[in-house]
Amino acid sequence: MAMPRSCAKFILCCAAVCLALLPASAARSEVVPYPNRGLYAIWTKPGIADHLPFIKGGQVVLQWQTVQPSGDRYDFSDLHRQLEQIARLGRVTTVQLNANRQPEFLFETVPCNKNPLTKEQDRRGTLQYWHPAYVKAYTDLVAAFAREVKSSPHRGRVVGVRLNYDTIGTEYLRATTRS
């Protein structure tokens, strides 16, 4: 069904009025570029890119195994050390918390398949990530991590947060058949 001519004229008139009411600067304004655009040094060894002036940001990487040395204690000193370095360089960063290396206490409480599923996974095996103790530990880890990033004096330098998309780090999954 076609739109009546009077309705089309009304819509065009409304659009013309709206455009006429816009400030002249709005019609000419350009999109402001994202201030943190540029090259980020990720997956590099510490210090390699520190002296390169064209690097805009970096990546802080943590492993669950080192962040939680025991079931009732977290140690985010590595997070703070890396964020301090980013701040000293005047850069921004993404923060990545990997869960493909789990703390020892989980292997004492959660059932485990002794065969790792991926090349990047914990060599001690594959924990049952659906087990209630694992789910609670991982959920508590993510909550503690969020609190720690939020409370950091350098949180303004964090432009993104990355976690394994699942709890065992299957980004490099190589499914094999067994006979």
Number of C-alpha atoms within 10 A of each C-alpha: 3 5 7 8 9 9 10 12 11 11 12 12 12 12 12 11 11 10 13 11 9 10 9 10 8 9 10 8 8 8 6 6 7 7 7 14 9 10 11 18 17 15 10 10 8 11 9 9 16 16 9 10 8 10 16 18 24 24 23 22 17 19 16 19 19 16 21 19 15 14 12 8 9 16 13 16 11 15 20 17 12 19 27 16 15 21 17 10 16 11 18 23 25 18 22 17 19 21 23 22 21 26 20 14 14 18 16 9 12 16 16 16 11 12 13 17 20 19 13 15 21 21 14 15 18 22 22 18 18 11 12 11 15 20 14 12 17 17 13 12 19 14 11 14 17 12 11 15 19 13 10 15 13 15 15 12 20 21 13 11 14 13 15 14 11 12 20 22 20 17 14 11 13 10 8 7 5 4 3
